[in-house]
Amino acid sequence: MYVLVTDASGQVKFWHYQTGRCLNTTYETRQCLCSGFNSTGERYAVGGEDPAINIYDTITKKKIITCEPR
């Protein structure tokens, strides 16, 4: 089981909660305010101080797409 944590400095941390180990840290260039996994756990989303939502692949931790309002 994993936990996704964001913070005001732009860090997105991927934790294994049973061992308490941080498995990966990704950095965004904005303040991150929220995050969440999709229903299958294959992707996660990060929202921040702007209206964009970044979607990441859970395995590679690489950004797949940025969703922005029109």
C-alpha positions in Angstrom: 0.0 0.0 0.0 1.2 3.5 -0.9 0.6 7.0 0.3 1.0 10.1 -1.9 1.9 13.3 -0.1 2.3 16.8 -1.6 3.6 20.0 0.1 3.9 23.7 -0.3 7.4 23.5 -1.7 6.3 21.5 -4.7 7.4 18.1 -3.5 5.4 15.0 -4.4 6.4 12.1 -2.2 5.5 8.4 -2.8 5.6 6.5 0.4 5.3 2.8 1.3 3.3 3.2 4.5 3.9 -0.2 6.0 7.7 0.3 6.1 7.7 4.1 6.4 10.1 4.4 3.5 9.9 7.2 0.9 10.2 5.5 -2.5 10.3 8.5 -4.7 10.2 12.3 -4.7 9.1 14.3 -7.7 9.4 18.1 -7.8 6.8 20.5 -9.3 7.5 24.1 -10.0 4.4 25.2 -8.0 2.9 24.8 -4.6 1.1 21.4 -4.6 -2.2 21.4 -2.7 -3.8 18.1 -3.4 -3.2 14.6 -4.9 -5.0 11.3 -5.5 -4.9 8.0 -7.2 -7.3 6.7 -9.9 -9.4 3.7 -9.1 -6.9 1.2 -10.4 -3.8 2.8 -8.9 -2.1 3.1 -12.3 -2.1 6.9 -12.3 -2.1 9.7 -9.8 -3.1 13.4 -10.1 -1.5 16.4 -8.5 -3.3 19.8 -8.2 -1.6 23.1 -7.2 -1.8 26.8 -6.9 -2.8 27.1 -10.6 -5.8 25.5 -12.3 -3.7 22.8 -14.0 -3.8 19.1 -12.9 -0.8 17.0 -13.7 -1.4 13.3 -14.3 1.5 10.9 -13.5 2.2 7.2 -14.2 2.5 5.3 -10.9 5.2 2.9 -12.1 7.5 5.4 -13.9 6.6 8.5 -11.8 6.7 10.5 -15.1 4.1 13.1 -16.0 1.8 11.8 -18.7 -0.4 14.9 -19.4 -1.4 18.2 -18.0 -5.1 19.0 -17.9 -5.9 22.7 -18.0 -9.2 24.6 -18.2 -10.1 26.4 -21.4 
